[in-house]
Amino acid sequence: MKLSASFVSLLLVALLLPENVKSSSLKLPLDKTHFLPNRSGIVHLHEWKFLDIAKECEEFLGPHGYAAVQTSPANEYLIIPGRPWYERYQPISYRIKSRSGDARDFLEMTRRCRKAGVLIHVDVVPNHMSGNTNGVARGTDGTPAAPHNFAYPGVPYNSSHFNHPTCGINNYDDLREARVCEMVGLHDLNQTIPYVQEKIAKFLNSLTAIGAAGFRVDAAKHMYPEDLKKIYSLLYPLSKELGLGANAYPFIYQEVGDYWKFKYNFLGAVTEFAHPTNMAKFFKHDSQANALKNYGGPHMGMLPHESALIFVDNHDLQRQNSYTLNYKSPREFTAAYVFTLAHPYGIPRVMSSFDFKSDQDGPPHDASFNIESPQFDSNDQCRNGWVCEHRWPAIANMIAFRNAVGNSPLTNFKADDKKGLVSFCRGNKGFVAVSAGIEDINEKVATCLPAGTYCDAVSQNRVNKKCDRSAQVVVGNDGTAHIRIPKNGKHLAVALHTGNKA
């Protein structure tokens, strides 16, 4: 197949970056989300193929206002029998070749998504390489490695580039042990070595050279912040073709949990794991409505707004933490995202899953373990094993809500502990009420909205389609409306905004 000249030139930039990457003019912290105007929300399309992501950008994400996609790791990784999802987190090399596609597919994805107004963020794994295997291991691009000898010629890395002597992490609260020992047997790179820093930076720069706009940094808490700072200082500016202005750098959000998060947010955004716990507490009736008053920020032991990457669940939590909400509890999960997307705190990310029975299950695949493309029913919802929460009407409609209210302030917050109800306004542009499902809600409330008939974004059956009468809510001249949220009903929330009148 003949490659275009533009593709070849960009690919050469990606693959032939200088071995010794020079420090850039990058200024820390990296606290800009770098979304295009009038867009919000990142969606993690877990295990999707690059060309399927491109199509989804054009057909759904772009038209519905999503700002960015987080892809699964794009680099070459260990092939594990049965193809579990976690094989993606065992790098063999930094070559762009995964079950999702190669560099050509990646470039096509970034171009098509950018044209649709959606940016691409990549999940990257700089903390470690693969775990041990018997004999020679093979990666998804066919690259051999000898993990038992710490030999990864595809980078190349050898034993001198890893932390020695090897040890396992027994106490995750021990800062040194967590950062120099092996996490579940995965060979831990020594990021204090300039050569390792440069190889990681070269990989990240190769991704931005073919259109990536940001990174989710896996296992960031297992690396020293000072080492990450050195790696980030080697990153190049993003292409002006992304439309983010001159001297824009990648948006970085780092996977860090617990109290360690405050040691990393000087570098950029950090995953705020308190948020999924707080959502689960409210909807499982383990906390009261008042716990959500003045929500977010250091006064609650949470990250500042500008550096908090928030979510209801992620690909780890939905498999490893039965307390947090996920797609298997759709009412509560959806309502939690209504609160998350309506509230101004943090930078929200929506999880988009595939169905799993075992916590090791990989994505839908054929007999040869090739990932199957999502298929859709007559209501534009995924089937054939894909869950696609980002397409659920209430969640997609709440992206439109967030875009419509913009930076409008949170006002008129109400919390009723007895009923398990919270409600608030976003200036005079939006109103939301969320129930924990303790009692039936049937009452008159102040919405702060101009008079008119609005379509409830939560119960509206089809995204951007004609509003059913059952979803219509009338706001009177005094700004009040009668809302109904049955405790055993299909939905546990109501959301109105000025961009969605009936």
C-alpha positions as CSV (number, residue, x, y, z in Angstrom):
1,M,0.0,0.0,0.0
2,K,1.4,3.4,-1.0
3,L,1.8,5.8,1.9
4,S,1.1,9.5,1.5
5,A,4.1,11.9,1.7
6,S,2.5,13.7,4.7
7,F,2.2,10.4,6.5
8,V,5.8,9.4,5.8
9,S,7.1,12.7,7.0
10,L,5.2,12.6,10.2
11,L,6.1,9.0,10.8
12,L,9.8,9.8,10.3
13,V,9.5,12.6,12.8
14,A,8.0,10.1,15.3
15,L,10.5,7.3,14.7
16,L,13.7,9.2,14.1
17,L,13.5,11.7,17.0
18,P,17.0,12.4,18.4
19,E,18.3,9.8,20.8
20,N,19.3,12.5,23.3
21,V,16.2,14.7,23.6
22,K,17.0,18.2,24.7
23,S,15.2,20.0,27.4
24,S,12.3,22.1,26.1
25,S,10.9,25.4,27.2
26,L,8.0,23.5,28.9
27,K,6.7,25.4,31.9
28,L,5.3,23.4,34.9
29,P,2.7,22.7,36.2
30,L,0.8,21.3,33.2
31,D,-2.6,22.5,34.4
32,K,-4.3,23.3,31.1
33,T,-6.8,20.8,29.8
34,H,-6.2,21.9,26.2
35,F,-9.7,21.2,25.0
36,L,-11.1,22.9,22.0
37,P,-13.7,25.7,22.6
38,N,-17.2,24.7,23.8
39,R,-16.2,21.1,24.5
40,S,-15.8,19.1,27.7
41,G,-15.3,15.7,29.0
42,I,-12.8,12.9,28.3
43,V,-14.1,9.5,27.4
44,H,-11.9,6.4,27.9
45,L,-12.7,4.1,25.0
46,H,-11.2,1.1,26.7
47,E,-9.5,-1.3,24.2
48,W,-11.2,0.3,21.1
49,K,-9.3,0.1,17.8
50,F,-7.9,3.3,16.5
51,L,-10.0,3.4,13.3
52,D,-13.1,2.6,15.3
53,I,-12.3,5.6,17.5
54,A,-11.9,7.8,14.4
55,K,-15.4,6.7,13.3
56,E,-16.8,7.3,16.7
57,C,-15.4,10.8,16.8
58,E,-17.1,11.6,13.5
59,E,-20.4,10.0,14.1
60,F,-21.0,10.5,17.9
61,L,-18.3,12.2,20.0
62,G,-17.8,15.2,17.8
63,P,-21.5,15.9,17.2
64,H,-22.3,15.5,20.9
65,G,-19.7,17.8,22.3
66,Y,-17.1,15.5,23.8
67,A,-13.6,17.0,24.1
68,A,-11.2,14.1,24.1
69,V,-10.7,10.4,23.9
70,Q,-8.3,8.5,26.2
71,T,-7.0,5.4,24.3
72,S,-5.6,2.3,25.8
73,P,-1.8,1.9,25.6
74,A,-0.6,2.2,22.0
75,N,2.9,0.8,22.3
76,E,4.0,-2.8,21.7
77,Y,3.3,-5.1,24.7
78,L,3.6,-8.7,25.8
79,I,1.2,-11.2,24.2
80,I,-0.4,-13.2,27.0
81,P,-2.4,-16.4,26.3
82,G,-6.1,-15.7,26.4
83,R,-5.4,-12.0,25.7
84,P,-6.5,-10.5,29.1
85,W,-7.0,-6.7,29.2
86,Y,-4.0,-6.2,31.5
87,E,-1.4,-7.4,28.9
88,R,-1.5,-3.8,27.5
89,Y,0.3,-2.7,30.7
90,Q,3.3,-5.0,30.1
91,P,5.4,-3.1,27.6
92,I,7.9,-4.9,25.3
93,S,9.0,-1.8,23.3
94,Y,7.8,1.7,22.5
95,R,6.9,0.9,18.9
96,I,3.4,2.0,18.1
97,K,1.8,-1.4,17.4
98,S,-1.0,-2.8,19.6
99,R,-4.2,-4.7,19.2
100,S,-5.8,-1.3,18.4
101,G,-3.6,-0.7,15.3
102,D,-0.3,0.7,14.2
103,A,1.2,4.2,13.7
104,R,-0.6,4.7,10.4
105,D,-4.0,3.9,12.0
106,F,-3.1,6.2,15.0
107,L,-2.3,9.1,12.7
108,E,-5.5,8.6,10.8
109,M,-7.4,8.5,14.1
110,T,-5.9,11.8,15.4
111,R,-6.6,13.6,12.1
112,R,-10.2,12.5,11.8
113,C,-10.9,13.1,15.4
114,R,-9.3,16.5,15.3
115,K,-11.5,17.4,12.3
116,A,-14.5,16.4,14.4
117,G,-13.3,18.6,17.3
118,V,-12.1,15.8,19.5
119,L,-8.5,15.4,20.8
120,I,-6.6,12.2,21.6
121,H,-5.0,11.3,24.9
122,V,-2.9,8.1,25.2
123,D,-2.6,5.9,28.3
124,V,1.2,5.5,28.7
125,V,3.2,3.1,30.9
126,P,6.6,4.6,31.7
127,N,7.0,3.0,35.2
128,H,7.9,-0.6,34.1
129,M,8.2,-3.1,31.4
130,S,6.7,-6.6,31.3
131,G,7.0,-9.3,34.0
132,N,9.0,-12.5,33.7
133,T,8.3,-15.1,31.0
134,N,9.7,-18.5,30.2
135,G,12.3,-18.1,27.4
136,V,11.9,-15.6,24.7
137,A,8.8,-13.3,24.9
138,R,7.2,-11.7,21.9
139,G,5.4,-8.5,21.6
140,T,2.4,-7.3,19.5
141,D,4.8,-6.2,16.8
142,G,6.8,-9.5,16.9
143,T,9.7,-7.9,18.8
144,P,11.6,-10.5,20.9
145,A,12.6,-9.9,24.5
146,A,14.1,-11.8,27.4
147,P,12.4,-10.4,30.5
148,H,14.1,-12.9,32.8
149,N,17.3,-11.1,31.9
150,F,15.8,-7.6,31.8
151,A,16.6,-7.5,28.1
152,Y,14.3,-5.5,25.9
153,P,16.1,-4.9,22.6
154,G,13.2,-3.1,21.0
155,V,13.9,0.0,23.1
156,P,16.7,-1.0,23.9
157,Y,16.9,-1.6,27.7
158,N,19.1,-4.0,29.6
159,S,19.6,-4.9,33.2
160,S,21.4,-1.7,34.0
161,H,18.3,0.4,33.3
162,F,16.2,-1.2,36.0
163,N,16.0,-0.9,39.8
164,H,18.2,-3.5,41.5
165,P,18.2,-5.6,43.7
166,T,14.6,-6.6,42.7
167,C,12.0,-6.6,45.4
168,G,8.2,-6.9,45.5
169,I,6.0,-4.1,47.0
170,N,4.6,-5.4,50.3
171,N,3.8,-2.0,51.8
172,Y,2.2,0.5,49.3
173,D,2.4,3.2,52.0
174,D,6.2,3.0,52.0
175,L,7.2,5.7,49.6
176,R,10.6,4.2,48.7
177,E,9.4,0.6,48.4
178,A,6.5,1.6,46.2
179,R,8.8,3.5,43.9
180,V,11.8,1.2,43.5
181,C,10.3,-2.3,43.9
182,E,8.3,-4.3,41.4
183,M,4.6,-3.9,41.2
184,V,3.1,-7.4,40.8
185,G,6.3,-8.6,39.3
186,L,6.6,-6.0,36.5
187,H,10.2,-5.0,35.9
188,D,10.6,-1.5,37.4
189,L,12.6,1.0,35.4
190,N,15.0,3.3,37.1
191,Q,13.8,6.8,36.0
192,T,16.8,8.5,37.7
193,I,18.9,7.4,34.8
194,P,19.1,10.1,32.1
195,Y,19.1,7.4,29.3
196,V,15.8,6.0,30.6
197,Q,14.3,9.5,30.9
198,E,15.3,10.2,27.3
199,K,13.8,7.0,26.0
200,I,10.5,7.6,27.7
201,A,10.4,11.2,26.5
202,K,11.2,10.1,23.0
203,F,8.3,7.7,23.0
204,L,5.9,10.4,24.3
205,N,7.2,12.9,21.6
206,S,6.7,10.2,18.9
207,L,3.0,10.1,19.9
208,T,2.5,13.8,19.8
209,A,4.4,13.9,16.5
210,I,1.5,11.9,15.0
211,G,-1.3,13.8,16.7
212,A,-1.7,12.9,20.4
213,A,-2.6,15.9,22.5
214,G,-2.1,14.4,26.0
215,F,-1.3,11.5,28.2
216,R,-2.7,9.5,31.1
217,V,0.5,8.4,33.0
218,D,-0.1,5.0,34.4
219,A,1.3,4.1,37.9
220,A,2.7,7.7,38.4
221,K,2.7,7.2,42.1
222,H,5.4,4.5,41.6
223,M,7.8,7.0,40.2
224,Y,9.5,9.9,41.9
225,P,7.9,13.2,41.1
226,E,11.4,14.7,40.5
227,D,12.1,12.1,37.8
228,L,8.7,12.7,36.2
229,K,9.5,16.4,36.1
230,K,12.7,15.7,34.2
231,I,10.9,13.5,31.7
232,Y,8.1,16.1,31.2
233,S,10.8,18.8,30.7
234,L,11.9,16.9,27.6
235,L,8.5,17.1,25.9
236,Y,8.1,19.0,22.7
237,P,5.3,21.5,22.0
238,L,2.2,20.2,20.3
239,S,1.6,20.7,16.6
240,K,-0.2,23.9,15.7
241,E,-2.5,21.8,13.6
242,L,-4.3,20.8,16.7
243,G,-5.6,24.3,17.1
244,L,-4.4,24.8,20.7
245,G,-2.3,27.8,20.0
246,A,1.5,28.4,19.9
247,N,3.7,26.7,22.5
248,A,0.9,24.4,23.7
249,Y,2.2,21.3,25.5
250,P,0.6,17.9,26.1
251,F,-2.1,17.7,28.8
252,I,-0.9,15.2,31.4
253,Y,-3.0,13.5,34.0
254,Q,-1.2,11.2,36.4
255,E,-2.5,8.0,38.1
256,V,-2.0,8.6,41.8
257,G,-4.1,7.6,44.7
258,D,-4.5,8.4,48.4
259,Y,-2.6,11.2,50.1
260,W,0.2,10.9,47.6
261,K,-1.7,12.9,45.1
262,F,-0.6,16.2,46.6
263,K,3.0,15.3,45.9
264,Y,2.3,15.2,42.1
265,N,-0.2,18.0,41.3
266,F,2.6,20.6,41.0
267,L,3.3,18.7,37.7
268,G,-0.2,18.7,36.3
269,A,-3.5,17.0,36.7
270,V,-3.9,13.9,39.0
271,T,-6.6,11.2,39.3
272,E,-8.9,12.0,42.2
273,F,-9.9,8.7,43.6
274,A,-11.9,10.3,46.4
275,H,-14.6,11.2,43.9
276,P,-15.7,7.6,42.9
277,T,-15.7,6.7,46.6
278,N,-17.9,9.8,47.4
279,M,-20.3,8.9,44.7
280,A,-20.6,5.3,45.8
281,K,-21.2,6.5,49.5
282,F,-24.0,8.8,48.5
283,F,-25.9,6.3,46.3
284,K,-25.3,3.4,48.7
285,H,-26.7,5.5,51.5
286,D,-23.4,5.5,53.4
287,S,-23.2,9.3,53.4
288,Q,-25.8,12.1,53.6
289,A,-26.7,14.7,51.0
290,N,-24.9,17.4,53.0
291,A,-21.6,15.6,52.4
292,L,-21.8,16.9,48.9
293,K,-22.2,20.6,49.9
294,N,-19.2,22.8,49.0
295,Y,-17.9,19.8,47.1
296,G,-14.3,19.3,46.1
297,G,-11.0,20.9,46.9
298,P,-8.4,20.7,49.7
299,H,-11.0,21.4,52.5
300,M,-12.4,18.0,51.7
301,G,-9.0,16.4,51.4
302,M,-9.4,16.5,47.6
303,L,-7.3,18.0,44.9
304,P,-7.8,21.6,43.8
305,H,-10.3,22.0,41.0
306,E,-7.8,22.7,38.2
307,S,-5.7,19.6,38.8
308,A,-8.5,17.0,39.7
309,L,-9.2,14.4,37.1
310,I,-12.6,13.0,38.3
311,F,-14.5,9.9,37.3
312,V,-17.2,7.5,38.7
313,D,-15.2,4.4,37.8
314,N,-12.3,3.4,35.7
315,H,-11.0,0.2,34.1
316,D,-9.3,-0.9,37.3
317,L,-12.0,0.0,39.8
318,Q,-14.8,-1.7,37.9
319,R,-12.9,-5.0,38.2
320,Q,-11.1,-4.7,41.5
321,N,-13.3,-2.6,43.7
322,S,-16.9,-3.9,44.2
323,Y,-17.8,-0.8,46.3
324,T,-17.5,1.7,43.5
325,L,-20.3,2.1,41.0
326,N,-20.1,0.8,37.4
327,Y,-22.3,-0.1,34.4
328,K,-23.7,-3.1,36.3
329,S,-25.7,-0.7,38.5
330,P,-27.0,1.6,35.7
331,R,-29.4,3.8,37.7
332,E,-26.9,4.8,40.3
333,F,-24.0,4.9,37.9
334,T,-25.9,7.3,35.5
335,A,-27.1,9.5,38.4
336,A,-23.5,9.7,39.7
337,Y,-22.4,11.0,36.3
338,V,-25.2,13.5,36.2
339,F,-23.8,15.0,39.4
340,T,-20.2,14.7,38.1
341,L,-20.9,16.4,34.8
342,A,-23.2,19.1,36.2
343,H,-20.9,20.1,39.0
344,P,-18.1,22.5,38.1
345,Y,-15.5,20.7,40.2
346,G,-12.7,18.9,38.3
347,I,-12.0,17.6,34.9
348,P,-14.5,14.8,34.2
349,R,-13.7,11.5,32.4
350,V,-16.4,9.1,31.3
351,M,-15.6,5.3,31.4
352,S,-16.7,3.4,28.3
353,S,-16.6,-0.3,28.9
354,F,-17.0,-3.7,27.4
355,D,-18.9,-6.3,29.3
356,F,-16.9,-8.7,31.4
357,K,-17.7,-11.8,33.5
358,S,-14.1,-12.3,34.9
359,D,-11.9,-9.5,36.0
360,Q,-9.3,-10.7,33.4
361,D,-11.6,-10.7,30.4
362,G,-10.3,-8.8,27.4
363,P,-12.5,-7.0,24.8
364,P,-14.9,-8.6,22.4
365,H,-12.9,-10.6,19.9
366,D,-13.0,-13.2,17.1
367,A,-11.6,-16.7,17.2
368,S,-8.1,-15.3,16.5
369,F,-8.4,-12.8,19.3
370,N,-8.7,-9.8,16.9
371,I,-10.7,-7.1,18.6
372,E,-14.2,-6.8,17.1
373,S,-15.6,-3.4,16.2
374,P,-18.6,-2.1,18.2
375,Q,-22.0,-2.7,16.6
376,F,-25.1,-0.5,17.3
377,D,-28.8,-1.1,17.6
378,S,-31.7,1.1,16.4
379,N,-31.3,3.4,19.4
380,D,-27.6,4.0,18.7
381,Q,-26.6,1.9,21.6
382,C,-23.7,-0.6,21.5
383,R,-24.2,-4.3,21.4
384,N,-22.0,-7.4,20.7
385,G,-20.3,-7.2,24.0
386,W,-19.5,-3.4,24.1
387,V,-21.3,-1.4,26.8
388,C,-20.5,2.2,25.6
389,E,-21.7,4.2,28.6
390,H,-20.6,7.3,26.7
391,R,-23.6,6.7,24.4
392,W,-26.2,6.3,27.1
393,P,-28.6,9.2,26.4
394,A,-28.4,10.6,30.0
395,I,-24.6,10.7,30.0
396,A,-24.3,12.1,26.4
397,N,-26.9,14.7,27.2
398,M,-25.0,15.8,30.3
399,I,-21.9,16.5,28.2
400,A,-24.2,18.9,26.3
401,F,-25.4,20.3,29.7
402,R,-21.8,20.9,30.8
403,N,-21.0,22.7,27.5
404,A,-24.1,24.8,27.7
405,V,-23.5,26.1,31.3
406,G,-19.8,26.7,30.7
407,N,-18.2,28.6,33.6
408,S,-21.5,29.6,35.2
409,P,-21.2,29.6,39.0
410,L,-22.8,26.9,41.2
411,T,-25.6,28.6,43.2
412,N,-28.6,27.7,45.3
413,F,-27.2,24.4,46.5
414,K,-29.8,22.5,48.5
415,A,-29.3,19.2,50.5
416,D,-32.1,17.2,52.1
417,D,-30.6,14.4,54.2
418,K,-33.9,12.9,55.0
419,K,-34.9,12.5,51.4
420,G,-31.4,11.9,50.1
421,L,-31.7,14.8,47.6
422,V,-29.2,17.3,46.3
423,S,-30.0,20.1,43.9
424,F,-28.2,23.2,42.6
425,C,-28.2,25.7,39.8
426,R,-25.4,26.7,37.3
427,G,-26.1,30.4,37.2
428,N,-29.3,31.0,35.2
429,K,-28.3,28.4,32.6
430,G,-28.8,25.0,34.3
431,F,-30.4,23.2,37.1
432,V,-29.9,19.6,38.4
433,A,-31.5,17.5,41.1
434,V,-30.0,14.1,42.1
435,S,-31.6,11.6,44.4
436,A,-30.1,8.7,46.3
437,G,-33.3,6.8,45.9
438,I,-34.3,6.9,49.6
439,E,-37.8,8.5,49.1
440,D,-40.0,9.4,46.1
441,I,-39.3,13.0,45.1
442,N,-42.4,14.9,44.1
443,E,-42.1,18.6,44.9
444,K,-41.8,22.2,43.6
445,V,-38.2,23.5,43.4
446,A,-36.4,26.7,42.5
447,T,-34.5,26.2,39.2
448,C,-33.0,29.6,38.6
449,L,-34.0,29.2,35.0
450,P,-36.1,31.6,32.8
451,A,-39.7,30.6,32.3
452,G,-40.4,28.0,29.6
453,T,-40.7,24.3,28.9
454,Y,-37.5,22.3,29.1
455,C,-36.5,18.8,28.2
456,D,-35.0,16.8,31.0
457,A,-31.6,15.7,29.8
458,V,-31.7,12.6,32.0
459,S,-35.0,11.1,30.9
460,Q,-34.9,12.3,27.3
461,N,-35.0,9.0,25.4
462,R,-32.9,9.9,22.3
463,V,-29.9,12.3,22.3
464,N,-30.8,15.5,20.4
465,K,-34.1,14.1,19.2
466,K,-37.6,15.5,19.7
467,C,-38.4,15.7,23.4
468,D,-41.1,13.2,24.6
469,R,-43.9,14.7,26.7
470,S,-42.8,12.5,29.6
471,A,-39.5,14.3,29.7
472,Q,-40.8,17.9,29.6
473,V,-40.6,20.1,32.6
474,V,-42.3,23.5,32.9
475,V,-40.5,26.3,34.6
476,G,-42.9,29.1,35.7
477,N,-42.5,32.8,35.7
478,D,-41.1,32.6,39.3
479,G,-38.4,30.2,38.2
480,T,-39.9,27.1,40.0
481,A,-40.7,23.8,38.5
482,H,-42.4,20.6,39.7
483,I,-40.0,17.6,39.6
484,R,-40.7,14.0,40.1
485,I,-38.0,11.4,40.8
486,P,-39.5,8.0,41.9
487,K,-37.1,6.1,44.2
488,N,-37.7,2.9,42.2
489,G,-37.9,4.6,38.8
490,K,-35.6,4.2,35.9
491,H,-33.8,7.5,36.6
492,L,-32.6,9.1,39.8
493,A,-32.0,12.7,38.5
494,V,-33.4,15.6,36.6
495,A,-31.2,18.0,34.6
496,L,-32.5,21.1,32.7
497,H,-30.5,23.7,30.8
498,T,-31.2,26.6,28.5
499,G,-29.8,24.8,25.4
500,N,-32.4,22.0,25.7
501,K,-35.9,23.5,25.6
502,A,-38.7,21.3,24.5
